[in-house]
């Protein structure tokens, strides 16, 4: 069967998933499942493996295959995970027959994995709503309104040969860390159980082909329903109103402003699942697209790295040259929850500020929106929650506006948990996210959602008073037209975001979407490695880093060890409960004439963590920031960043050699 919208193969309900008598090969399947488990990775961020069958079940070394089939061992693997997820949803919903929404991104193995998952859910007495290709944001929004959980098949930004599962309950968020960990332990305990494997094989082959065909034929109807629900959610995010009529009134007013500006936005889904053309047109934007063919147009790296934006940069330049007023070009990952953006600089050329800076714009716009409204009482507190690898620019921005900042471990689940903690402390959380990977979300919808950046763009281009509030905070007078009073003019509107970013405190950060943020770690014990780093840093690394920082900061410099585990921030050397969290050493500055140490200002950090989604990969990076935004400070920060980054990299290599 073919899907009319995407022209992709949905599947064949009449083909049995396992050959007749496959249950007799259980010993071989167990051996192959063990190989898959060894190479795969399961964490609170999702379950991922190389599902491409180029190398069968042997440890694969080919990540970019385009095979549409999966092996019998992979089918059993998926079946056992899905069976346990069905049990979890039943337990949490207390329904005998709960509803689970299933969707896929555009990876070649998606339909084959979905076929196994759907058959398993039917076997487990679950009602299935299959919407086929969808962004993860749409499927979670739809699930929250109409179901008891979701099962989304994707490996996000990993190479195309990978695939995996993202799972959630009726709240529309990825399984929280505590629940996810116990779930992983439960299904992994069954992966090599012969009785469970035989039951999966026999049970899935027994599922009625008519049931499967009926689910497949309902895709278009459910797809339209999910798009309507998702659009209404996006409208509420942008307008700030959950009342449908009020949201429509606000939207119509904003649309008329944007339409008069005749602005363009570019979209590059790179053959992936996300599609925003019609929705953005409903706000008055003109839209240009590249790489819009589902799956066939995966024409560059799936992670939205700066390198992956080259085609978007070229398309932006062509659009601008043709006389169209284009303000941004979005590049999405395969499941559509992460993005990178190409903007226009003061000379009219494309530039990529990076995901850390784009997130800073989202934070800034949300804070300015709050600052533009009457406060909810004199003692009302507002907060932002970010992961440990988000730029130290966050501290600088939040300090300007007296906003509470909380950091957590990496991962949506950890950041969402941090938001819940602040909320219980009567702090209104206005935004959360992971600047290190381009994700933004709120307590109301706790999954990375690029529409928040559309909201940022809309607010900043249609509400010039927000810029006045920003300038007042950074002590730029309202009577200085050369700074900002003409930023919204027709001739300058395209460079608006460049101008805003240029006035923010100086910062430079490792881009974790590039090779600079990756390190192929040797398979050594993390406990020993972190212990060694604890001892190495004060003696061998801090004196060198302190010397570099002294050229920028004239005052007392200090450092502090910090470990992040879930929502916990564990300060102090060696203060760890586990060895799986983020490891960070923060740098502080305090002026010489200030006596109180609590007046110190965070100015940067070094950080590393084993990846939650790619086996053997360590993410590592450096962040430096300064309250000043002048060109000289920016150039000096850039120079010092490079030196500290190299010192940090050499330290990692030395400690690896010592701890082998």
FENFEN-V646403 format. One record per residue. N is the residue number from 1. RES is the residue in three letters. SS is DSSP state (2 for helix, 1 for strand, 0 for the rest). PHI is phi as a letter, one per 30 degrees, with the letter a starting at -180 (* if undefined). Layout:
n: <N | N>
res: <RES | RES>
ss: <SS | SS>
phi: <PHI | PHI>
This chain:
n: <1 | 2 | 3 | 4 | 5 | 6 | 7 | 8 | 9 | 10 | 11 | 12 | 13 | 14 | 15 | 16 | 17 | 18 | 19 | 20 | 21 | 22 | 23 | 24 | 25 | 26 | 27 | 28 | 29 | 30 | 31 | 32 | 33 | 34 | 35 | 36 | 37 | 38 | 39 | 40 | 41 | 42 | 43 | 44 | 45 | 46 | 47 | 48 | 49 | 50 | 51 | 52 | 53 | 54 | 55 | 56 | 57 | 58 | 59 | 60 | 61 | 62 | 63 | 64 | 65 | 66 | 67 | 68 | 69 | 70 | 71 | 72 | 73 | 74 | 75 | 76 | 77 | 78 | 79 | 80 | 81 | 82 | 83 | 84 | 85 | 86 | 87 | 88 | 89 | 90 | 91 | 92 | 93 | 94 | 95 | 96 | 97 | 98 | 99 | 100 | 101 | 102 | 103 | 104 | 105 | 106 | 107 | 108 | 109 | 110 | 111 | 112 | 113 | 114 | 115 | 116 | 117 | 118 | 119 | 120 | 121 | 122 | 123 | 124 | 125 | 126 | 127 | 128 | 129 | 130 | 131 | 132 | 133 | 134 | 135 | 136 | 137 | 138 | 139 | 140 | 141 | 142 | 143 | 144 | 145 | 146 | 147 | 148 | 149 | 150 | 151 | 152 | 153 | 154 | 155 | 156 | 157 | 158 | 159 | 160 | 161 | 162 | 163 | 164 | 165 | 166 | 167 | 168 | 169 | 170 | 171 | 172 | 173 | 174 | 175 | 176 | 177 | 178 | 179 | 180 | 181 | 182 | 183 | 184 | 185 | 186 | 187 | 188 | 189 | 190 | 191 | 192 | 193 | 194 | 195 | 196 | 197 | 198 | 199 | 200 | 201 | 202 | 203 | 204 | 205 | 206 | 207 | 208 | 209 | 210 | 211 | 212 | 213 | 214 | 215 | 216 | 217 | 218 | 219 | 220 | 221 | 222 | 223 | 224 | 225 | 226 | 227 | 228 | 229 | 230 | 231 | 232 | 233 | 234 | 235 | 236 | 237 | 238 | 239 | 240 | 241 | 242 | 243 | 244 | 245 | 246 | 247 | 248 | 249 | 250 | 251 | 252 | 253 | 254 | 255 | 256 | 257 | 258 | 259 | 260 | 261 | 262 | 263 | 264 | 265 | 266 | 267 | 268 | 269 | 270 | 271 | 272 | 273 | 274 | 275 | 276 | 277 | 278 | 279 | 280 | 281 | 282 | 283 | 284 | 285 | 286 | 287 | 288 | 289 | 290 | 291 | 292 | 293 | 294 | 295 | 296 | 297 | 298 | 299 | 300 | 301 | 302 | 303 | 304 | 305 | 306 | 307 | 308 | 309 | 310 | 311 | 312 | 313 | 314 | 315 | 316 | 317 | 318 | 319 | 320 | 321 | 322 | 323 | 324 | 325 | 326 | 327 | 328 | 329 | 330 | 331 | 332 | 333 | 334 | 335 | 336 | 337 | 338 | 339 | 340 | 341 | 342 | 343 | 344 | 345 | 346 | 347 | 348 | 349 | 350 | 351 | 352 | 353 | 354 | 355 | 356 | 357 | 358 | 359 | 360 | 361 | 362 | 363 | 364 | 365 | 366 | 367 | 368 | 369 | 370 | 371 | 372 | 373 | 374 | 375 | 376 | 377 | 378 | 379 | 380 | 381 | 382 | 383 | 384 | 385 | 386 | 387 | 388 | 389 | 390 | 391 | 392 | 393 | 394 | 395 | 396 | 397 | 398 | 399 | 400 | 401 | 402 | 403 | 404 | 405 | 406 | 407 | 408 | 409 | 410 | 411 | 412 | 413 | 414 | 415 | 416 | 417 | 418 | 419 | 420 | 421 | 422 | 423 | 424 | 425 | 426 | 427 | 428 | 429 | 430 | 431 | 432 | 433 | 434 | 435 | 436 | 437 | 438 | 439 | 440 | 441 | 442 | 443 | 444 | 445 | 446 | 447 | 448 | 449 | 450 | 451 | 452 | 453 | 454 | 455 | 456 | 457 | 458 | 459 | 460 | 461 | 462 | 463 | 464 | 465 | 466 | 467 | 468 | 469 | 470 | 471 | 472 | 473 | 474 | 475 | 476 | 477 | 478 | 479 | 480 | 481 | 482 | 483 | 484 | 485 | 486 | 487 | 488 | 489 | 490 | 491 | 492 | 493 | 494 | 495 | 496 | 497 | 498 | 499 | 500 | 501 | 502 | 503 | 504 | 505 | 506 | 507 | 508 | 509 | 510 | 511 | 512 | 513 | 514 | 515 | 516 | 517 | 518 | 519 | 520 | 521 | 522 | 523 | 524 | 525 | 526 | 527 | 528 | 529 | 530 | 531 | 532 | 533 | 534 | 535 | 536 | 537 | 538 | 539 | 540 | 541 | 542 | 543 | 544 | 545 | 546 | 547 | 548 | 549 | 550 | 551 | 552 | 553 | 554 | 555 | 556 | 557 | 558 | 559 | 560 | 561 | 562 | 563 | 564 | 565 | 566 | 567 | 568 | 569 | 570 | 571 | 572 | 573 | 574 | 575 | 576 | 577 | 578 | 579 | 580 | 581 | 582 | 583 | 584 | 585 | 586 | 587 | 588 | 589 | 590 | 591 | 592 | 593 | 594 | 595 | 596 | 597 | 598 | 599 | 600 | 601 | 602 | 603 | 604 | 605 | 606 | 607 | 608 | 609 | 610 | 611 | 612 | 613 | 614 | 615 | 616 | 617 | 618 | 619 | 620 | 621 | 622 | 623 | 624 | 625 | 626 | 627 | 628 | 629 | 630 | 631 | 632 | 633 | 634 | 635 | 636 | 637 | 638 | 639 | 640 | 641 | 642 | 643 | 644 | 645 | 646 | 647 | 648 | 649 | 650 | 651 | 652 | 653 | 654 | 655 | 656 | 657 | 658 | 659 | 660>
res: <UNK | UNK | UNK | UNK | UNK | UNK | UNK | UNK | UNK | UNK | UNK | UNK | UNK | UNK | UNK | UNK | UNK | UNK | UNK | UNK | UNK | UNK | UNK | UNK | UNK | UNK | UNK | UNK | UNK | UNK | UNK | UNK | UNK | UNK | UNK | UNK | UNK | UNK | UNK | UNK | UNK | UNK | UNK | UNK | UNK | UNK | UNK | UNK | UNK | UNK | UNK | UNK | UNK | UNK | UNK | UNK | UNK | UNK | UNK | UNK | UNK | UNK | UNK | UNK | UNK | UNK | UNK | UNK | UNK | UNK | UNK | UNK | UNK | UNK | UNK | UNK | UNK | UNK | UNK | UNK | UNK | UNK | UNK | UNK | UNK | UNK | UNK | UNK | UNK | UNK | UNK | UNK | UNK | UNK | UNK | UNK | UNK | UNK | UNK | UNK | UNK | UNK | UNK | UNK | UNK | UNK | UNK | UNK | UNK | UNK | UNK | UNK | UNK | UNK | UNK | UNK | UNK | UNK | UNK | UNK | UNK | UNK | UNK | UNK | UNK | UNK | UNK | UNK | UNK | UNK | UNK | UNK | UNK | UNK | UNK | UNK | UNK | UNK | UNK | UNK | UNK | UNK | UNK | UNK | UNK | UNK | UNK | UNK | UNK | UNK | UNK | UNK | UNK | UNK | UNK | UNK | UNK | UNK | UNK | UNK | UNK | UNK | UNK | UNK | UNK | UNK | UNK | UNK | UNK | UNK | UNK | UNK | UNK | UNK | UNK | UNK | UNK | UNK | UNK | UNK | UNK | UNK | UNK | UNK | UNK | UNK | UNK | UNK | UNK | UNK | UNK | UNK | UNK | UNK | UNK | UNK | UNK | UNK | UNK | UNK | UNK | UNK | UNK | UNK | UNK | UNK | UNK | UNK | UNK | UNK | UNK | UNK | UNK | UNK | UNK | UNK | UNK | UNK | UNK | UNK | UNK | UNK | UNK | UNK | UNK | UNK | UNK | UNK | UNK | UNK | UNK | UNK | UNK | UNK | UNK | UNK | UNK | UNK | UNK | UNK | UNK | UNK | UNK | UNK | UNK | UNK | UNK | UNK | UNK | UNK | UNK | UNK | UNK | UNK | UNK | UNK | UNK | UNK | UNK | UNK | UNK | UNK | UNK | UNK | UNK | UNK | UNK | UNK | UNK | UNK | UNK | UNK | UNK | UNK | UNK | UNK | UNK | UNK | UNK | UNK | UNK | UNK | UNK | UNK | UNK | UNK | UNK | UNK | UNK | UNK | UNK | UNK | UNK | UNK | UNK | UNK | UNK | UNK | UNK | UNK | UNK | UNK | UNK | UNK | UNK | UNK | UNK | UNK | UNK | UNK | UNK | UNK | UNK | UNK | UNK | UNK | UNK | UNK | UNK | UNK | UNK | UNK | UNK | UNK | UNK | UNK | UNK | UNK | UNK | UNK | UNK | UNK | UNK | UNK | UNK | UNK | UNK | UNK | UNK | UNK | UNK | UNK | UNK | UNK | UNK | UNK | UNK | UNK | UNK | UNK | UNK | UNK | UNK | UNK | UNK | UNK | UNK | UNK | UNK | UNK | UNK | UNK | UNK | UNK | UNK | UNK | UNK | UNK | UNK | UNK | UNK | UNK | UNK | UNK | UNK | UNK | UNK | UNK | UNK | UNK | UNK | UNK | UNK | UNK | UNK | UNK | UNK | UNK | UNK | UNK | UNK | UNK | UNK | UNK | UNK | UNK | UNK | UNK | UNK | UNK | UNK | UNK | UNK | UNK | UNK | UNK | UNK | UNK | UNK | UNK | UNK | UNK | UNK | UNK | UNK | UNK | UNK | UNK | UNK | UNK | UNK | UNK | UNK | UNK | UNK | UNK | UNK | UNK | UNK | UNK | UNK | UNK | UNK | UNK | UNK | UNK | UNK | UNK | UNK | UNK | UNK | UNK | UNK | UNK | UNK | UNK | UNK | UNK | UNK | UNK | UNK | UNK | UNK | UNK | UNK | UNK | UNK | UNK | UNK | UNK | UNK | UNK | UNK | UNK | UNK | UNK | UNK | UNK | UNK | UNK | UNK | UNK | UNK | UNK | UNK | UNK | UNK | UNK | UNK | UNK | UNK | UNK | UNK | UNK | UNK | UNK | UNK | UNK | UNK | UNK | UNK | UNK | UNK | UNK | UNK | UNK | UNK | UNK | UNK | UNK | UNK | UNK | UNK | UNK | UNK | UNK | UNK | UNK | UNK | UNK | UNK | UNK | UNK | UNK | UNK | UNK | UNK | UNK | UNK | UNK | UNK | UNK | UNK | UNK | UNK | UNK | UNK | UNK | UNK | UNK | UNK | UNK | UNK | UNK | UNK | UNK | UNK | UNK | UNK | UNK | UNK | UNK | UNK | UNK | UNK | UNK | UNK | UNK | UNK | UNK | UNK | UNK | UNK | UNK | UNK | UNK | UNK | UNK | UNK | UNK | UNK | UNK | UNK | UNK | UNK | UNK | UNK | UNK | UNK | UNK | UNK | UNK | UNK | UNK | UNK | UNK | UNK | UNK | UNK | UNK | UNK | UNK | UNK | UNK | UNK | UNK | UNK | UNK | UNK | UNK | UNK | UNK | UNK | UNK | UNK | UNK | UNK | UNK | UNK | UNK | UNK | UNK | UNK | UNK | UNK | UNK | UNK | UNK | UNK | UNK | UNK | UNK | UNK | UNK | UNK | UNK | UNK | UNK | UNK | UNK | UNK | UNK | UNK | UNK | UNK | UNK | UNK | UNK | UNK | UNK | UNK | UNK | UNK | UNK | UNK | UNK | UNK | UNK | UNK | UNK | UNK | UNK | UNK | UNK | UNK | UNK | UNK | UNK | UNK | UNK | UNK | UNK | UNK | UNK | UNK | UNK | UNK | UNK | UNK | UNK>
ss: <0 | 1 | 0 | 0 | 0 | 0 | 0 | 0 | 1 | 0 | 0 | 0 | 0 | 0 | 0 | 0 | 0 | 0 | 0 | 0 | 0 | 2 | 2 | 2 | 2 | 2 | 2 | 2 | 2 | 2 | 2 | 2 | 2 | 2 | 2 | 2 | 2 | 2 | 2 | 0 | 1 | 1 | 1 | 0 | 0 | 1 | 1 | 1 | 1 | 1 | 0 | 0 | 0 | 0 | 0 | 0 | 0 | 0 | 0 | 0 | 0 | 0 | 0 | 0 | 0 | 0 | 0 | 0 | 0 | 0 | 0 | 2 | 2 | 2 | 2 | 2 | 2 | 2 | 2 | 2 | 2 | 2 | 2 | 2 | 2 | 2 | 2 | 2 | 2 | 2 | 2 | 2 | 2 | 0 | 0 | 0 | 0 | 0 | 1 | 1 | 1 | 1 | 1 | 1 | 0 | 0 | 0 | 0 | 0 | 2 | 2 | 2 | 2 | 2 | 2 | 2 | 2 | 2 | 2 | 2 | 2 | 2 | 2 | 0 | 0 | 0 | 1 | 1 | 1 | 1 | 1 | 1 | 1 | 0 | 0 | 2 | 2 | 2 | 2 | 2 | 2 | 2 | 2 | 2 | 2 | 2 | 0 | 0 | 1 | 1 | 1 | 1 | 1 | 0 | 0 | 0 | 0 | 0 | 0 | 0 | 0 | 1 | 1 | 1 | 1 | 1 | 1 | 1 | 1 | 0 | 0 | 0 | 0 | 1 | 0 | 0 | 2 | 2 | 2 | 2 | 2 | 2 | 2 | 2 | 2 | 2 | 2 | 2 | 0 | 0 | 0 | 0 | 0 | 2 | 2 | 2 | 2 | 2 | 2 | 2 | 2 | 2 | 2 | 2 | 2 | 2 | 0 | 0 | 2 | 2 | 2 | 2 | 2 | 2 | 2 | 2 | 2 | 0 | 2 | 2 | 2 | 2 | 2 | 2 | 2 | 2 | 2 | 2 | 2 | 2 | 2 | 2 | 2 | 2 | 2 | 2 | 2 | 2 | 2 | 0 | 0 | 0 | 0 | 2 | 2 | 2 | 2 | 2 | 2 | 2 | 2 | 2 | 2 | 2 | 2 | 2 | 2 | 2 | 2 | 2 | 2 | 0 | 1 | 1 | 1 | 1 | 1 | 1 | 0 | 0 | 0 | 0 | 0 | 0 | 0 | 0 | 2 | 2 | 2 | 2 | 2 | 0 | 0 | 0 | 0 | 1 | 1 | 1 | 1 | 1 | 0 | 0 | 0 | 0 | 0 | 0 | 0 | 0 | 0 | 0 | 0 | 0 | 0 | 0 | 0 | 0 | 2 | 2 | 2 | 2 | 2 | 2 | 2 | 2 | 2 | 2 | 2 | 2 | 2 | 2 | 2 | 0 | 0 | 0 | 1 | 1 | 1 | 1 | 1 | 1 | 1 | 1 | 0 | 0 | 0 | 0 | 0 | 0 | 1 | 1 | 1 | 1 | 1 | 1 | 0 | 0 | 0 | 0 | 0 | 1 | 1 | 0 | 0 | 0 | 2 | 2 | 2 | 2 | 2 | 2 | 2 | 2 | 2 | 2 | 2 | 2 | 2 | 2 | 2 | 2 | 2 | 0 | 0 | 0 | 0 | 0 | 0 | 0 | 0 | 0 | 1 | 1 | 1 | 1 | 1 | 1 | 1 | 0 | 0 | 0 | 0 | 0 | 2 | 2 | 2 | 2 | 2 | 2 | 2 | 2 | 2 | 0 | 0 | 1 | 1 | 1 | 1 | 1 | 0 | 0 | 0 | 2 | 2 | 2 | 2 | 2 | 2 | 2 | 2 | 2 | 2 | 2 | 2 | 2 | 0 | 0 | 1 | 1 | 1 | 1 | 1 | 1 | 1 | 1 | 0 | 0 | 0 | 0 | 1 | 1 | 1 | 0 | 0 | 0 | 0 | 0 | 0 | 0 | 0 | 0 | 2 | 2 | 2 | 2 | 2 | 2 | 2 | 2 | 2 | 2 | 2 | 2 | 0 | 0 | 2 | 2 | 2 | 2 | 2 | 2 | 2 | 2 | 2 | 0 | 0 | 0 | 0 | 0 | 0 | 0 | 0 | 0 | 0 | 0 | 0 | 0 | 0 | 0 | 0 | 0 | 0 | 0 | 2 | 2 | 2 | 2 | 2 | 2 | 2 | 2 | 2 | 2 | 2 | 0 | 0 | 1 | 1 | 1 | 1 | 0 | 0 | 0 | 0 | 0 | 2 | 2 | 2 | 1 | 1 | 1 | 0 | 0 | 0 | 0 | 0 | 2 | 2 | 2 | 2 | 2 | 2 | 2 | 2 | 2 | 2 | 2 | 2 | 2 | 2 | 2 | 2 | 2 | 2 | 2 | 2 | 2 | 2 | 2 | 2 | 2 | 0 | 0 | 0 | 0 | 1 | 1 | 1 | 1 | 1 | 1 | 1 | 1 | 1 | 1 | 1 | 0 | 0 | 1 | 1 | 1 | 1 | 0 | 0 | 0 | 0 | 0 | 0 | 0 | 0 | 0 | 0 | 1 | 1 | 1 | 1 | 1 | 1 | 1 | 1 | 1 | 1 | 0 | 0 | 0 | 0 | 0 | 2 | 2 | 2 | 0 | 1 | 1 | 1 | 1 | 1 | 1 | 1 | 1 | 1 | 1 | 0 | 0 | 0 | 0 | 0 | 0 | 1 | 1 | 1 | 1 | 1 | 1 | 1 | 1 | 1 | 1 | 0 | 0 | 0 | 0 | 2 | 2 | 2 | 2 | 2 | 2 | 2 | 2 | 2 | 2 | 2 | 2 | 2 | 2 | 2 | 2 | 2 | 2 | 2 | 2 | 2 | 2 | 2 | 2 | 2 | 2 | 2 | 2 | 2 | 0>
phi: <* | c | d | d | d | c | i | c | d | d | k | b | d | d | c | d | d | b | d | e | i | d | d | d | c | e | e | d | d | d | d | d | d | d | d | d | d | d | d | d | b | b | a | d | c | k | c | b | b | d | c | e | c | e | c | h | c | d | e | d | b | b | c | c | d | b | d | c | c | b | d | d | d | d | d | d | e | d | d | d | d | d | e | d | d | e | d | d | d | d | d | d | c | i | c | d | b | d | c | b | d | c | a | b | c | c | d | e | d | e | e | d | d | d | e | d | d | d | d | d | d | d | e | c | i | c | d | c | c | c | c | h | d | a | d | d | d | d | d | d | d | d | d | d | d | b | b | c | l | b | b | c | c | a | b | h | c | d | e | d | d | d | a | l | b | c | b | a | c | d | d | i | c | d | e | d | e | d | d | d | d | d | d | d | d | d | d | d | d | c | e | c | d | e | d | d | d | d | d | d | d | d | d | d | d | d | d | d | d | d | d | d | d | d | d | d | d | c | e | d | d | d | d | d | d | d | d | d | d | d | d | d | d | d | d | d | d | d | d | i | b | c | d | e | d | d | d | d | d | d | d | d | d | d | e | d | d | d | d | d | d | h | c | c | b | c | b | b | d | h | i | d | d | d | b | b | e | d | d | d | d | d | c | j | d | d | b | b | b | b | h | c | d | e | i | d | c | d | c | a | e | d | d | d | d | e | d | d | c | e | d | d | d | d | d | d | d | d | d | d | d | d | j | d | d | c | c | a | b | c | b | c | d | d | c | i | c | c | b | b | b | c | c | c | d | d | c | i | c | d | b | c | d | j | d | d | d | d | d | d | d | d | d | e | d | d | d | d | d | d | d | d | c | d | d | d | j | d | c | d | c | b | b | b | b | b | d | d | c | d | e | d | d | e | d | d | d | d | d | d | c | h | c | d | c | c | c | b | d | d | j | e | d | d | d | e | d | d | d | d | d | d | d | d | d | i | c | d | d | c | a | b | l | b | e | d | b | i | c | b | a | b | d | d | b | d | b | e | b | d | d | d | d | d | e | e | d | d | d | d | d | c | b | d | d | d | d | d | d | d | d | d | d | c | i | c | d | d | c | c | d | d | c | b | d | c | d | c | d | e | d | c | e | d | c | e | d | d | d | d | e | d | c | d | e | d | a | b | b | d | d | d | c | b | d | d | c | c | b | d | d | d | d | c | d | d | d | d | d | d | d | d | d | e | d | d | e | d | d | c | c | d | e | d | d | e | d | d | d | d | d | c | c | c | l | d | c | b | b | a | d | b | c | c | b | i | c | d | c | c | c | j | e | i | d | b | c | b | c | c | d | d | c | b | b | c | c | b | b | b | d | d | d | c | d | d | d | d | d | d | c | d | b | l | a | c | a | b | a | d | d | d | b | b | d | i | c | c | d | b | a | b | b | b | b | a | d | d | b | d | d | d | d | d | d | d | e | d | d | d | e | d | d | d | e | d | d | d | d | d | d | e | d | d | d | e | d | d | c | d>
